[in-house]
Amino acid sequence: METTAMNDVFDITWKEKQYPCKRMRMGDSIVFVIGFTQQPLFLGKGVDINQEEFWVSIPADSKLTRVVREIGAQIDEHYRQANAK
C-alpha cells in the first residue's frame, strides 16, 4: 500500500543537520514544507514536456536548483522506503 498520509512529518538532512519535512495539501497539489530555521522551503513536483517529474521550489527560484534536487531526492527515498515496508 502506498503511503499517502497528509501531514506526514519526517526528517531530511541538509548540511549535516536534521530538519522537519511535512507533507501537505495545497489546493489540488501536494507540497512539502522543510522547516529551515530562518525561512521554510516549499517544494512540489512538476512535469516537463516529456512527462518526466521534477522537483521545484515554490515559488520557483533557479538559485535553489541544487538544493531542491538534493532535498527532493531525499523525499523520494523516504517514500520509496516507506512503501517497501
Secondary structure, 3 states (H helix, E strand, C coil): CCCCCCCCEEEEEECCEEEEEEEEEECCEEEEEECCCCCCEEEEEEECCCCCEEEEECCCCHHHHHHHHHHHHHHHHHHHHHHHC
